[in-house]
């Protein structure tokens, strides 16, 4: 007897349908799984057999064949345990078949029959809704994130027999519901605030401009000047994510297995700060079967790279393409997956190996050759993709002793939101901000007067700026004008934007 159960698997951050076909036929007791299963799927036979027996049911003593269709895509993960077990029991007549086609099933089985959490529950729930199914049956630990999809019923089960009794109609399991509006209405309380940072007004201004336009930024300063402290607080001035951004970010973290019952939804923007020893695969994603890396986990949020020159050169170079495109495609022999990677890059570095090249109070011990060699670890093409370069000098005692650090994050955020509202109106129907403008949009929205043209021409000639650096200046100037509520870019806006090109090669 053949039974078909609907399940799903993830590719990238999206899910695709998988039909689990179970056939019980005459023959010696054997268990075959076909359809390009990986090791974790092949090993499921022992978990499923024990789970069925320990749940009080009979495992067939004949030939059992499992087909995972489509058969031309590699299947991996433990989420097929529950649908395979349901299929085997249904093929024996232990489960009524009238409700099997109404639900999508996913979940890992323990030997005692309990159902454990799996990765990618949210994409699976979205897949169930797209296929027009009534609902999804999955582990209770995954139910909260799946309940974000309001178009389907979310049936949470703790044990295999719970799912069996539900399908047979002998037990009612009410669908789990989540008040999404309530989740978004809760204000995000950050443990940091810009008012805690004394001094560094120029750096705060640069971070405000970066947040207002979604610009990448690098901070250069001696150790202890507050670069990390400033970077940690940039989340507090970024606009709150939209519902679409939250769903997309949650999908990435769901696929990576970073969600749980306590944090089923990422209502705040992610902040990722990988160590400088990270590999290129860890940063952009990879593995035998592709998995999202740090740049995708920072999607719609902030990727903070501290001590930037300490990262391996090949690791930094892989950032160039996603910084431009906002996505990353990871190709491996078994599969190819595309992950979103639209993040705001915030980097920090010392001005030299010893760290005190620009410090007026401590003497630098580095030679000019060592300084050039140190800064050369960051390639010019990568620097061109960073819109804002800002120096963060060491803090004087008078500034450290001040009780009032200045404006609060809430005050700065109100100005950032105002600038973002202008950009929403400017780029209607898209999720663009000024940092993502195309060349055509730059020509349309970054019109300069004669004085501004003369100023930027002088800067390009004297500093030897590249064409990409030129467009970056225009984008930053557009954001500065938006912060001031100006429709046209003026001479002061261009002048401030040019000051944010500290690390351009001819300027060092």
C-alpha positions as a LaTeX table, in Angstrom:
\begin{tabular}{lrrr}
\hline
Residue & $x$ (\AA) & $y$ (\AA) & $z$ (\AA) \\
\hline
Unk1 & 0.00 & 0.00 & 0.00 \\
Unk2 & 1.33 & 3.43 & $-0.97$ \\
Unk3 & 0.74 & 6.55 & 1.14 \\
Unk4 & 1.82 & 10.08 & 0.26 \\
Unk5 & 2.64 & 12.63 & 2.97 \\
Unk6 & 3.46 & 16.31 & 2.33 \\
Unk7 & 6.64 & 17.68 & 3.86 \\
Unk8 & 9.21 & 20.29 & 2.87 \\
Unk9 & 12.92 & 21.08 & 2.76 \\
Unk10 & 14.81 & 24.36 & 2.65 \\
Unk11 & 17.02 & 25.70 & $-0.12$ \\
Unk12 & 18.48 & 29.06 & 0.72 \\
Unk13 & 15.96 & 30.72 & 3.02 \\
Unk14 & 12.94 & 29.39 & 1.15 \\
Unk15 & 11.22 & 26.04 & 1.38 \\
Unk16 & 10.24 & 23.71 & $-1.43$ \\
Unk17 & 7.66 & 20.89 & $-1.21$ \\
Unk18 & 8.78 & 17.30 & $-0.70$ \\
Unk19 & 6.37 & 14.40 & $-1.15$ \\
Unk20 & 7.19 & 11.56 & 1.24 \\
Unk21 & 5.93 & 8.40 & $-0.45$ \\
Unk22 & 5.74 & 5.25 & 1.71 \\
Unk23 & 5.26 & 1.79 & 0.25 \\
Unk24 & 4.89 & $-1.37$ & 2.37 \\
Unk25 & 5.19 & $-4.53$ & 0.29 \\
Unk26 & 5.90 & $-8.20$ & 0.73 \\
Unk27 & 9.46 & $-9.31$ & 1.22 \\
Unk28 & 12.18 & $-9.63$ & 3.80 \\
Unk29 & 12.23 & $-6.97$ & 6.56 \\
Unk30 & 14.15 & $-4.14$ & 4.92 \\
Unk31 & 14.02 & $-0.34$ & 5.05 \\
Unk32 & 15.05 & 1.63 & 1.96 \\
Unk33 & 15.11 & 5.41 & 1.54 \\
Unk34 & 15.55 & 6.78 & $-1.98$ \\
Unk35 & 15.42 & 10.29 & $-3.46$ \\
Unk36 & 18.98 & 11.54 & $-2.75$ \\
Unk37 & 18.87 & 11.36 & 1.08 \\
Unk38 & 21.95 & 12.44 & 3.02 \\
Unk39 & 23.37 & 10.57 & 6.04 \\
Unk40 & 21.01 & 12.21 & 8.57 \\
Unk41 & 17.99 & 11.08 & 6.51 \\
Unk42 & 19.34 & 7.55 & 6.02 \\
Unk43 & 19.94 & 7.21 & 9.75 \\
Unk44 & 16.33 & 8.14 & 10.43 \\
Unk45 & 15.20 & 4.53 & 9.97 \\
Unk46 & 16.55 & 3.52 & 13.38 \\
Unk47 & 15.01 & 6.57 & 15.11 \\
Unk48 & 11.66 & 6.00 & 13.37 \\
Unk49 & 11.59 & 2.28 & 14.15 \\
Unk50 & 12.27 & 2.86 & 17.86 \\
Unk51 & 9.86 & 5.80 & 18.06 \\
Unk52 & 7.01 & 3.78 & 16.54 \\
Unk53 & 7.58 & 0.81 & 18.84 \\
Unk54 & 8.01 & 2.94 & 21.98 \\
Unk55 & 4.82 & 4.83 & 21.13 \\
Unk56 & 2.83 & 1.59 & 21.35 \\
Unk57 & 2.49 & 0.85 & 17.62 \\
Unk58 & 3.72 & $-2.02$ & 15.46 \\
Unk59 & 6.54 & $-1.55$ & 12.98 \\
Unk60 & 5.94 & $-3.61$ & 9.80 \\
Unk61 & 8.04 & $-6.78$ & 9.49 \\
Unk62 & 8.13 & $-6.52$ & 5.69 \\
Unk63 & 9.81 & $-4.41$ & 3.02 \\
Unk64 & 9.43 & $-0.64$ & 3.56 \\
Unk65 & 10.41 & 1.78 & 0.79 \\
Unk66 & 10.52 & 5.54 & 1.28 \\
Unk67 & 10.77 & 7.91 & $-1.68$ \\
Unk68 & 11.50 & 11.60 & $-1.22$ \\
Unk69 & 10.32 & 13.47 & $-4.30$ \\
Unk70 & 11.62 & 15.38 & $-6.21$ \\
Unk71 & 14.43 & 12.87 & $-6.42$ \\
Unk72 & 16.95 & 15.15 & $-8.16$ \\
Unk73 & 17.60 & 17.42 & $-5.13$ \\
Unk74 & 19.73 & 16.34 & $-2.17$ \\
Unk75 & 17.63 & 15.99 & 1.01 \\
Unk76 & 19.23 & 16.69 & 4.36 \\
Unk77 & 18.16 & 17.22 & 7.94 \\
Unk78 & 15.98 & 15.39 & 10.43 \\
Unk79 & 12.66 & 17.02 & 9.59 \\
Unk80 & 11.50 & 13.99 & 7.56 \\
Unk81 & 11.28 & 11.72 & 10.64 \\
Unk82 & 7.71 & 12.65 & 11.56 \\
Unk83 & 6.23 & 12.50 & 8.03 \\
Unk84 & 7.93 & 9.13 & 7.37 \\
Unk85 & 6.59 & 7.69 & 10.64 \\
Unk86 & 3.09 & 9.02 & 9.88 \\
Unk87 & 3.30 & 7.48 & 6.42 \\
Unk88 & 4.33 & 4.07 & 7.76 \\
Unk89 & 1.50 & 4.03 & 10.29 \\
Unk90 & $-1.01$ & 5.20 & 7.66 \\
Unk91 & 0.16 & 2.49 & 5.24 \\
Unk92 & $-0.64$ & $-0.09$ & 7.95 \\
Unk93 & $-4.12$ & 1.33 & 8.39 \\
Unk94 & $-3.40$ & 2.77 & 11.84 \\
Unk95 & $-4.14$ & 6.35 & 10.72 \\
Unk96 & $-7.17$ & 7.58 & 8.81 \\
Unk97 & $-6.17$ & 8.97 & 5.42 \\
Unk98 & $-8.86$ & 11.63 & 5.02 \\
Unk99 & $-6.86$ & 14.33 & 6.87 \\
Unk100 & $-3.36$ & 13.43 & 5.67 \\
Unk101 & $-3.57$ & 15.59 & 2.55 \\
Unk102 & $-4.67$ & 18.66 & 4.51 \\
Unk103 & $-1.45$ & 19.16 & 6.48 \\
Unk104 & 2.29 & 19.52 & 5.99 \\
Unk105 & 4.40 & 17.49 & 8.44 \\
Unk106 & 7.90 & 18.15 & 9.76 \\
Unk107 & 9.75 & 17.14 & 12.91 \\
Unk108 & 12.56 & 15.03 & 14.34 \\
Unk109 & 11.75 & 11.93 & 16.40 \\
Unk110 & 13.50 & 10.77 & 19.54 \\
Unk111 & 13.71 & 7.08 & 20.38 \\
Unk112 & 10.92 & 7.46 & 22.94 \\
Unk113 & 8.57 & 8.97 & 20.35 \\
Unk114 & 8.90 & 12.60 & 21.39 \\
Unk115 & 9.05 & 15.19 & 18.62 \\
Unk116 & 12.06 & 17.53 & 18.66 \\
Unk117 & 12.60 & 20.91 & 17.01 \\
Unk118 & 13.93 & 21.26 & 13.45 \\
Unk119 & 15.42 & 24.06 & 11.37 \\
Unk120 & 13.38 & 26.10 & 8.91 \\
Unk121 & 9.93 & 25.86 & 10.51 \\
Unk122 & 8.89 & 29.32 & 9.33 \\
Unk123 & 9.73 & 28.65 & 5.64 \\
Unk124 & 7.86 & 25.32 & 5.96 \\
Unk125 & 4.77 & 27.12 & 7.29 \\
Unk126 & 4.96 & 29.61 & 4.42 \\
Unk127 & 5.23 & 26.67 & 2.01 \\
Unk128 & 2.10 & 25.09 & 3.51 \\
Unk129 & 0.20 & 28.35 & 3.02 \\
Unk130 & 1.42 & 28.70 & $-0.57$ \\
Unk131 & 0.25 & 25.17 & $-1.38$ \\
Unk132 & $-3.21$ & 25.95 & $-0.02$ \\
Unk133 & $-3.00$ & 23.41 & 2.81 \\
Unk134 & $-5.14$ & 23.66 & 5.90 \\
Unk135 & $-2.21$ & 23.65 & 8.29 \\
Unk136 & 1.13 & 22.29 & 9.46 \\
Unk137 & 1.91 & 19.66 & 12.12 \\
Unk138 & 5.28 & 20.25 & 13.76 \\
Unk139 & 7.17 & 20.19 & 17.10 \\
Unk140 & 5.91 & 22.45 & 19.86 \\
Unk141 & 9.28 & 24.21 & 20.09 \\
Unk142 & 8.84 & 25.38 & 16.48 \\
Unk143 & 5.17 & 26.28 & 16.75 \\
Unk144 & 5.57 & 29.91 & 17.81 \\
Unk145 & 7.61 & 30.90 & 14.75 \\
Unk146 & 5.29 & 28.98 & 12.40 \\
Unk147 & 2.30 & 30.77 & 13.92 \\
Unk148 & 3.49 & 33.99 & 12.30 \\
Unk149 & 1.80 & 32.64 & 9.15 \\
Unk150 & $-1.82$ & 33.44 & 9.92 \\
Unk151 & $-3.30$ & 31.74 & 6.84 \\
Unk152 & $-2.88$ & 28.19 & 8.21 \\
Unk153 & $-3.50$ & 26.16 & 11.36 \\
Unk154 & $-0.39$ & 25.42 & 13.42 \\
Unk155 & $-0.75$ & 22.10 & 15.22 \\
Unk156 & 1.94 & 21.64 & 17.88 \\
Unk157 & 2.71 & 18.08 & 19.02 \\
Unk158 & 4.97 & 16.76 & 21.75 \\
Unk159 & 4.88 & 13.05 & 20.85 \\
Unk160 & 4.22 & 10.89 & 17.83 \\
Unk161 & 1.02 & 9.53 & 19.36 \\
Unk162 & $-0.27$ & 13.12 & 19.67 \\
Unk163 & $-0.11$ & 13.50 & 15.88 \\
Unk164 & $-1.70$ & 10.05 & 15.36 \\
Unk165 & $-4.60$ & 10.76 & 17.70 \\
Unk166 & $-5.14$ & 14.18 & 16.12 \\
Unk167 & $-5.30$ & 12.71 & 12.61 \\
Unk168 & $-7.66$ & 9.96 & 13.76 \\
Unk169 & $-9.96$ & 12.50 & 15.39 \\
Unk170 & $-9.66$ & 10.98 & 18.88 \\
Unk171 & $-7.92$ & 14.05 & 20.25 \\
Unk172 & $-8.48$ & 17.74 & 19.63 \\
Unk173 & $-5.39$ & 19.92 & 19.45 \\
Unk174 & $-6.35$ & 23.60 & 19.17 \\
Unk175 & $-4.26$ & 25.52 & 16.61 \\
Unk176 & $-1.63$ & 27.78 & 18.14 \\
Unk177 & $-2.28$ & 31.47 & 17.59 \\
Unk178 & 0.14 & 34.37 & 17.92 \\
Unk179 & $-0.83$ & 38.01 & 18.28 \\
Unk180 & 1.58 & 39.47 & 15.72 \\
Unk181 & 0.33 & 43.00 & 16.30 \\
Unk182 & 1.17 & 42.64 & 20.00 \\
Unk183 & 4.69 & 41.44 & 19.19 \\
Unk184 & 5.31 & 44.49 & 17.02 \\
Unk185 & 3.69 & 46.89 & 19.47 \\
Unk186 & 6.19 & 46.05 & 22.18 \\
Unk187 & 8.91 & 48.67 & 22.34 \\
Unk188 & 12.44 & 47.37 & 21.97 \\
Unk189 & 14.51 & 48.12 & 25.06 \\
Unk190 & 18.23 & 48.28 & 24.31 \\
Unk191 & 20.81 & 48.08 & 27.09 \\
Unk192 & 22.83 & 50.84 & 25.37 \\
Unk193 & 22.22 & 54.52 & 24.60 \\
Unk194 & 24.20 & 57.21 & 22.81 \\
Unk195 & 23.88 & 59.48 & 25.84 \\
Unk196 & 26.35 & 57.16 & 27.60 \\
Unk197 & 29.10 & 58.11 & 25.14 \\
Unk198 & 31.01 & 61.20 & 26.26 \\
Unk199 & 32.57 & 63.35 & 23.56 \\
Unk200 & 33.09 & 61.99 & 20.03 \\
Unk201 & 30.49 & 64.37 & 18.58 \\
Unk202 & 31.93 & 64.09 & 15.08 \\
Unk203 & 31.79 & 60.29 & 15.19 \\
Unk204 & 28.21 & 60.42 & 16.51 \\
Unk205 & 27.27 & 62.68 & 13.63 \\
Unk206 & 28.86 & 60.29 & 11.14 \\
Unk207 & 26.95 & 57.35 & 12.63 \\
Unk208 & 23.72 & 59.35 & 12.43 \\
Unk209 & 24.34 & 60.03 & 8.74 \\
Unk210 & 25.19 & 56.34 & 8.19 \\
Unk211 & 22.00 & 55.19 & 9.90 \\
Unk212 & 19.86 & 57.72 & 8.04 \\
Unk213 & 21.00 & 56.54 & 4.62 \\
Unk214 & 21.98 & 52.93 & 5.29 \\
Unk215 & 25.62 & 53.73 & 4.54 \\
Unk216 & 28.60 & 51.53 & 5.39 \\
Unk217 & 31.04 & 53.17 & 7.79 \\
Unk218 & 34.55 & 52.57 & 9.10 \\
Unk219 & 35.95 & 54.17 & 12.27 \\
Unk220 & 39.68 & 54.76 & 12.66 \\
Unk221 & 41.18 & 55.57 & 16.04 \\
Unk222 & 43.59 & 54.51 & 18.79 \\
Unk223 & 42.73 & 51.76 & 21.29 \\
Unk224 & 40.22 & 52.85 & 23.93 \\
Unk225 & 38.80 & 55.76 & 21.94 \\
Unk226 & 35.30 & 54.26 & 21.97 \\
Unk227 & 34.96 & 52.69 & 18.51 \\
Unk228 & 33.34 & 49.48 & 19.79 \\
Unk229 & 31.16 & 51.43 & 22.21 \\
Unk230 & 29.84 & 53.57 & 19.35 \\
Unk231 & 29.27 & 50.57 & 17.08 \\
Unk232 & 27.23 & 48.75 & 19.72 \\
Unk233 & 24.84 & 51.69 & 19.95 \\
Unk234 & 24.08 & 52.12 & 16.28 \\
Unk235 & 21.17 & 49.69 & 16.57 \\
Unk236 & 19.48 & 52.13 & 18.94 \\
Unk237 & 19.15 & 54.79 & 16.22 \\
Unk238 & 18.23 & 52.60 & 13.25 \\
Unk239 & 14.55 & 52.66 & 12.17 \\
Unk240 & 12.40 & 49.83 & 13.50 \\
Unk241 & 12.13 & 46.98 & 10.96 \\
Unk242 & 8.97 & 46.59 & 8.92 \\
Unk243 & 6.88 & 43.41 & 9.03 \\
Unk244 & 8.35 & 42.26 & 5.69 \\
Unk245 & 11.89 & 42.82 & 6.95 \\
Unk246 & 11.12 & 40.93 & 10.16 \\
Unk247 & 9.75 & 37.93 & 8.28 \\
Unk248 & 12.77 & 37.84 & 5.98 \\
Unk249 & 15.26 & 38.15 & 8.85 \\
Unk250 & 13.42 & 35.52 & 10.90 \\
Unk251 & 13.52 & 33.11 & 7.94 \\
Unk252 & 17.32 & 33.37 & 7.76 \\
Unk253 & 17.70 & 32.66 & 11.47 \\
Unk254 & 15.12 & 29.87 & 11.29 \\
Unk255 & 17.07 & 28.11 & 8.54 \\
Unk256 & 20.24 & 28.53 & 10.61 \\
Unk257 & 18.52 & 26.99 & 13.65 \\
Unk258 & 18.94 & 30.08 & 15.85 \\
Unk259 & 15.30 & 30.44 & 16.86 \\
Unk260 & 13.48 & 28.74 & 19.71 \\
Unk261 & 10.43 & 28.89 & 21.91 \\
Unk262 & 11.75 & 31.95 & 23.74 \\
Unk263 & 12.67 & 33.92 & 20.60 \\
Unk264 & 10.36 & 32.79 & 17.78 \\
Unk265 & 10.54 & 36.15 & 16.00 \\
Unk266 & 13.29 & 38.71 & 15.48 \\
Unk267 & 11.42 & 41.93 & 16.12 \\
Unk268 & 14.67 & 43.89 & 16.32 \\
Unk269 & 17.45 & 44.29 & 13.79 \\
Unk270 & 20.29 & 41.76 & 14.15 \\
Unk271 & 23.78 & 42.78 & 15.25 \\
Unk272 & 26.53 & 40.34 & 14.30 \\
Unk273 & 30.16 & 40.79 & 15.40 \\
Unk274 & 32.26 & 37.82 & 14.21 \\
Unk275 & 35.82 & 37.33 & 15.49 \\
Unk276 & 38.64 & 38.24 & 13.11 \\
Unk277 & 39.70 & 34.58 & 12.92 \\
Unk278 & 36.53 & 33.68 & 11.00 \\
Unk279 & 36.89 & 31.88 & 7.66 \\
Unk280 & 35.43 & 33.06 & 4.37 \\
Unk281 & 32.84 & 30.25 & 4.52 \\
Unk282 & 31.84 & 31.31 & 8.02 \\
Unk283 & 31.38 & 34.88 & 6.86 \\
Unk284 & 29.49 & 34.42 & 3.59 \\
Unk285 & 28.07 & 30.94 & 4.18 \\
Unk286 & 29.00 & 27.51 & 2.94 \\
Unk287 & 29.47 & 23.92 & 3.92 \\
Unk288 & 28.91 & 20.70 & 2.00 \\
Unk289 & 25.28 & 21.68 & 1.84 \\
Unk290 & 25.15 & 25.52 & 1.95 \\
Unk291 & 24.27 & 27.26 & 5.18 \\
Unk292 & 23.90 & 31.03 & 5.79 \\
Unk293 & 26.97 & 32.88 & 7.03 \\
Unk294 & 27.41 & 35.94 & 9.22 \\
Unk295 & 26.58 & 38.42 & 6.45 \\
Unk296 & 23.21 & 36.74 & 5.93 \\
Unk297 & 22.55 & 36.52 & 9.67 \\
Unk298 & 23.15 & 40.30 & 9.71 \\
Unk299 & 20.55 & 40.81 & 6.93 \\
Unk300 & 18.48 & 43.97 & 7.60 \\
Unk301 & 20.81 & 44.74 & 10.49 \\
Unk302 & 24.44 & 45.51 & 11.30 \\
Unk303 & 27.61 & 43.54 & 10.61 \\
Unk304 & 30.37 & 44.84 & 12.90 \\
Unk305 & 33.95 & 43.94 & 12.02 \\
Unk306 & 36.28 & 45.05 & 14.79 \\
Unk307 & 40.02 & 45.23 & 14.13 \\
Unk308 & 39.37 & 45.10 & 10.40 \\
Unk309 & 43.01 & 44.66 & 9.22 \\
Unk310 & 43.31 & 41.55 & 11.41 \\
Unk311 & 40.81 & 39.68 & 9.22 \\
Unk312 & 42.35 & 37.53 & 6.52 \\
Unk313 & 42.64 & 39.27 & 3.16 \\
Unk314 & 40.60 & 36.62 & 1.32 \\
Unk315 & 37.84 & 36.88 & 3.96 \\
Unk316 & 37.52 & 40.63 & 3.47 \\
Unk317 & 37.55 & 40.37 & $-0.31$ \\
Unk318 & 34.47 & 38.13 & $-0.38$ \\
Unk319 & 32.51 & 41.05 & 1.07 \\
Unk320 & 32.84 & 43.09 & $-2.10$ \\
Unk321 & 30.11 & 41.38 & $-4.14$ \\
Unk322 & 27.40 & 41.19 & $-1.43$ \\
Unk323 & 28.06 & 44.82 & $-0.47$ \\
Unk324 & 27.04 & 45.76 & $-4.02$ \\
Unk325 & 24.25 & 43.25 & $-4.72$ \\
Unk326 & 22.70 & 42.70 & $-1.27$ \\
Unk327 & 22.76 & 38.92 & $-1.69$ \\
Unk328 & 25.22 & 36.04 & $-1.80$ \\
Unk329 & 25.09 & 32.86 & $-3.85$ \\
Unk330 & 26.90 & 29.87 & $-2.34$ \\
Unk331 & 27.60 & 27.09 & $-4.83$ \\
Unk332 & 28.65 & 23.62 & $-3.77$ \\
Unk333 & 28.73 & 20.26 & $-5.52$ \\
Unk334 & 25.49 & 19.12 & $-3.89$ \\
Unk335 & 23.50 & 22.34 & $-4.11$ \\
Unk336 & 23.54 & 26.06 & $-4.83$ \\
Unk337 & 21.72 & 28.49 & $-2.56$ \\
Unk338 & 21.17 & 32.24 & $-2.59$ \\
Unk339 & 20.87 & 34.08 & 0.71 \\
Unk340 & 19.94 & 37.72 & 1.31 \\
Unk341 & 22.80 & 39.88 & 2.60 \\
Unk342 & 21.56 & 43.46 & 2.73 \\
Unk343 & 23.37 & 44.65 & 5.83 \\
Unk344 & 24.99 & 47.80 & 7.11 \\
Unk345 & 28.73 & 47.29 & 7.47 \\
Unk346 & 30.28 & 48.97 & 10.51 \\
Unk347 & 34.04 & 48.45 & 10.78 \\
Unk348 & 36.71 & 49.64 & 13.20 \\
Unk349 & 40.49 & 49.71 & 12.99 \\
Unk350 & 43.57 & 51.24 & 14.53 \\
Unk351 & 45.47 & 53.80 & 12.44 \\
Unk352 & 48.66 & 51.75 & 12.63 \\
Unk353 & 49.96 & 48.45 & 14.12 \\
Unk354 & 50.70 & 49.99 & 17.53 \\
Unk355 & 47.50 & 52.01 & 17.41 \\
Unk356 & 48.82 & 55.49 & 18.26 \\
Unk357 & 49.68 & 57.08 & 14.91 \\
Unk358 & 47.05 & 59.81 & 15.29 \\
Unk359 & 47.21 & 60.08 & 19.09 \\
Unk360 & 48.64 & 63.41 & 20.28 \\
Unk361 & 49.38 & 62.08 & 23.77 \\
Unk362 & 51.23 & 58.87 & 22.97 \\
Unk363 & 54.09 & 58.40 & 20.56 \\
Unk364 & 53.67 & 56.02 & 17.63 \\
Unk365 & 56.41 & 53.38 & 17.35 \\
Unk366 & 55.61 & 52.37 & 13.75 \\
Unk367 & 57.62 & 53.29 & 10.67 \\
Unk368 & 55.89 & 54.82 & 7.63 \\
Unk369 & 56.42 & 51.52 & 5.79 \\
Unk370 & 54.72 & 49.56 & 8.59 \\
Unk371 & 51.76 & 51.96 & 8.56 \\
Unk372 & 51.36 & 51.67 & 4.80 \\
Unk373 & 51.69 & 47.90 & 5.00 \\
Unk374 & 49.12 & 47.73 & 7.80 \\
Unk375 & 46.55 & 49.81 & 5.93 \\
Unk376 & 47.23 & 47.98 & 2.69 \\
Unk377 & 45.64 & 44.89 & 4.26 \\
Unk378 & 42.34 & 46.54 & 3.33 \\
Unk379 & 42.10 & 46.71 & $-0.44$ \\
Unk380 & 41.12 & 49.91 & $-2.21$ \\
Unk381 & 38.09 & 48.27 & $-3.92$ \\
Unk382 & 36.74 & 47.33 & $-0.48$ \\
Unk383 & 37.36 & 50.82 & 0.90 \\
Unk384 & 35.55 & 52.29 & $-2.10$ \\
Unk385 & 32.46 & 50.34 & $-1.03$ \\
Unk386 & 32.53 & 51.91 & 2.44 \\
Unk387 & 30.74 & 55.24 & 2.18 \\
Unk388 & 31.96 & 56.92 & 5.36 \\
Unk389 & 35.47 & 56.96 & 6.87 \\
Unk390 & 35.63 & 58.77 & 10.20 \\
Unk391 & 38.44 & 59.33 & 12.69 \\
Unk392 & 37.70 & 58.62 & 16.35 \\
Unk393 & 40.37 & 60.37 & 18.45 \\
Unk394 & 41.23 & 59.53 & 22.03 \\
Unk395 & 39.10 & 61.17 & 24.71 \\
Unk396 & 40.36 & 63.90 & 27.04 \\
Unk397 & 39.73 & 63.71 & 30.79 \\
Unk398 & 37.29 & 66.63 & 30.78 \\
Unk399 & 35.09 & 64.80 & 28.30 \\
Unk400 & 35.33 & 61.53 & 30.23 \\
Unk401 & 34.33 & 63.27 & 33.47 \\
Unk402 & 31.18 & 64.78 & 31.99 \\
Unk403 & 27.96 & 63.40 & 33.45 \\
Unk404 & 25.92 & 64.25 & 30.38 \\
Unk405 & 27.01 & 62.42 & 27.23 \\
Unk406 & 24.78 & 64.47 & 24.96 \\
Unk407 & 21.73 & 63.55 & 22.94 \\
Unk408 & 19.86 & 60.33 & 23.64 \\
Unk409 & 19.40 & 57.61 & 21.06 \\
Unk410 & 15.70 & 58.43 & 20.92 \\
Unk411 & 16.42 & 62.01 & 19.86 \\
Unk412 & 18.86 & 60.95 & 17.17 \\
Unk413 & 16.52 & 58.19 & 15.99 \\
Unk414 & 13.71 & 60.71 & 15.45 \\
Unk415 & 15.91 & 62.58 & 12.95 \\
Unk416 & 16.95 & 59.31 & 11.30 \\
Unk417 & 13.30 & 58.30 & 10.92 \\
Unk418 & 12.54 & 61.67 & 9.36 \\
Unk419 & 15.27 & 61.17 & 6.76 \\
Unk420 & 14.12 & 57.60 & 6.07 \\
Unk421 & 10.53 & 58.84 & 5.56 \\
Unk422 & 11.82 & 61.19 & 2.86 \\
Unk423 & 13.60 & 58.26 & 1.20 \\
Unk424 & 10.47 & 56.08 & 1.36 \\
Unk425 & 8.62 & 58.77 & $-0.55$ \\
Unk426 & 11.49 & 59.15 & $-2.99$ \\
Unk427 & 11.83 & 55.43 & $-3.74$ \\
Unk428 & 8.15 & 54.46 & $-3.61$ \\
Unk429 & 7.44 & 50.75 & $-3.98$ \\
Unk430 & 10.98 & 49.67 & $-3.07$ \\
Unk431 & 12.98 & 49.02 & 0.09 \\
Unk432 & 15.78 & 51.28 & $-1.07$ \\
Unk433 & 17.53 & 53.93 & 0.95 \\
Unk434 & 20.11 & 56.41 & $-0.32$ \\
Unk435 & 23.01 & 53.96 & $-0.02$ \\
Unk436 & 21.37 & 51.65 & $-2.56$ \\
Unk437 & 20.76 & 54.22 & $-5.29$ \\
Unk438 & 21.63 & 53.18 & $-8.84$ \\
Unk439 & 23.54 & 55.45 & $-11.23$ \\
Unk440 & 20.29 & 56.47 & $-12.90$ \\
Unk441 & 18.78 & 57.41 & $-9.54$ \\
Unk442 & 21.91 & 59.33 & $-8.56$ \\
Unk443 & 21.59 & 61.45 & $-11.71$ \\
Unk444 & 17.93 & 62.07 & $-10.93$ \\
Unk445 & 18.09 & 62.80 & $-7.19$ \\
Unk446 & 21.63 & 64.18 & $-6.71$ \\
Unk447 & 21.59 & 67.33 & $-8.81$ \\
Unk448 & 24.38 & 69.77 & $-7.88$ \\
Unk449 & 24.68 & 73.52 & $-8.30$ \\
Unk450 & 27.76 & 75.15 & $-9.88$ \\
Unk451 & 29.55 & 75.73 & $-6.57$ \\
Unk452 & 29.02 & 72.14 & $-5.42$ \\
Unk453 & 30.25 & 70.77 & $-8.74$ \\
Unk454 & 33.42 & 72.85 & $-8.48$ \\
Unk455 & 34.04 & 71.60 & $-4.92$ \\
Unk456 & 33.59 & 67.90 & $-5.72$ \\
Unk457 & 35.72 & 68.25 & $-8.88$ \\
Unk458 & 38.53 & 69.68 & $-6.80$ \\
Unk459 & 38.24 & 66.82 & $-4.29$ \\
Unk460 & 38.29 & 64.14 & $-6.99$ \\
Unk461 & 41.37 & 65.66 & $-8.65$ \\
Unk462 & 43.37 & 66.29 & $-5.47$ \\
Unk463 & 42.52 & 63.07 & $-3.63$ \\
Unk464 & 42.58 & 60.84 & $-6.70$ \\
Unk465 & 39.14 & 59.46 & $-5.89$ \\
Unk466 & 37.72 & 56.60 & $-7.93$ \\
Unk467 & 34.40 & 56.77 & $-9.76$ \\
Unk468 & 32.86 & 54.62 & $-7.02$ \\
Unk469 & 34.12 & 56.99 & $-4.31$ \\
Unk470 & 32.61 & 59.89 & $-6.26$ \\
Unk471 & 29.17 & 58.26 & $-6.28$ \\
Unk472 & 29.55 & 57.47 & $-2.58$ \\
Unk473 & 30.10 & 61.17 & $-1.85$ \\
Unk474 & 26.95 & 62.05 & $-3.75$ \\
Unk475 & 24.91 & 59.45 & $-1.86$ \\
Unk476 & 26.17 & 60.62 & 1.53 \\
Unk477 & 25.53 & 64.26 & 0.58 \\
Unk478 & 21.97 & 63.32 & $-0.38$ \\
Unk479 & 21.48 & 61.78 & 3.07 \\
Unk480 & 22.91 & 64.84 & 4.85 \\
Unk481 & 20.47 & 67.01 & 2.91 \\
Unk482 & 17.60 & 64.68 & 3.88 \\
Unk483 & 18.54 & 64.98 & 7.56 \\
Unk484 & 18.22 & 68.74 & 7.24 \\
Unk485 & 15.00 & 68.50 & 5.26 \\
Unk486 & 16.54 & 70.08 & 2.15 \\
Unk487 & 15.27 & 69.13 & $-1.30$ \\
Unk488 & 18.49 & 70.16 & $-3.07$ \\
Unk489 & 22.07 & 69.18 & $-2.26$ \\
Unk490 & 24.07 & 72.24 & $-1.29$ \\
Unk491 & 27.71 & 73.20 & $-0.86$ \\
Unk492 & 27.76 & 72.38 & 2.92 \\
Unk493 & 26.36 & 68.89 & 2.26 \\
Unk494 & 29.05 & 68.09 & $-0.31$ \\
Unk495 & 31.73 & 69.54 & 1.95 \\
Unk496 & 30.71 & 67.32 & 4.88 \\
Unk497 & 30.45 & 64.25 & 2.66 \\
Unk498 & 33.99 & 64.80 & 1.32 \\
Unk499 & 35.31 & 64.91 & 4.89 \\
Unk500 & 34.08 & 61.34 & 5.31 \\
Unk501 & 36.73 & 59.95 & 2.88 \\
Unk502 & 39.66 & 59.76 & 5.33 \\
Unk503 & 41.17 & 56.52 & 4.10 \\
Unk504 & 41.28 & 57.18 & 0.37 \\
Unk505 & 44.75 & 56.22 & $-0.80$ \\
Unk506 & 46.08 & 59.58 & $-1.93$ \\
Unk507 & 44.86 & 61.12 & 1.32 \\
Unk508 & 46.93 & 58.88 & 3.60 \\
\hline
\end{tabular}
